[in-house]
Amino acid sequence: MKKKLKGITASLPVTACLLAIITACESTDCPINNVVYSTYGFYAAGEDGAVAISVLDTLTVTAAGTDSILVNRLQNGSGVELPVSYSSPTDTLILQFTDTLRRRREDTIWIDKQNIPHYESPDCPASMFHYVTGVRWTSRLIDSVTVTNPNINYNVSENFRIYFRSDNR
């Protein structure tokens, strides 16, 4: 009886030591990508309020001041997810619409935001969350843009609603 007890007692510190080593080697769950995305839904004003729609024209979205194409030739889309700049106080998005006759029309959206540093743990790189403080737009095809959720972070939810004109100017 004493031999078994001594074996159990002796193996307890060894087990505890191995558990501590394994726990210390365990990696922290850092996000793979620390860029956050804003979500835009496409809408038209209906009799009962906002009606979700699909854009029939081909849509290309670029970030102004860069050569980055964020969305390339989206067709029949009802919304898009776009990355948010890391530290710029204003993001400028150019939405280019091309119809079936290859006519191009552009609208620009300016998103003013506060950049908020976010840390998961000391082992992870810092990411940036954002709080939308304002939005402006041109009105060739866009009627209005509303902010539905000003907090842009890892929680995916619709942040903006883009309402399109019912007339085709």
Protein Blocks (a to p, Z undefined) as FASTA:
>chain_A
ZZmmmmmmmmmmmmmmmmmmmmmmpccdddfblcdcdddddddddfkbpaddddfbdcdd
ddehiabdfbghiahiabdcddddfklcbdcdddddddfkopacddddddddddddddfb
fkbccddddddfbdcdddfllmbdcdfblbdcfbdcdfbdcdddfbdZZ
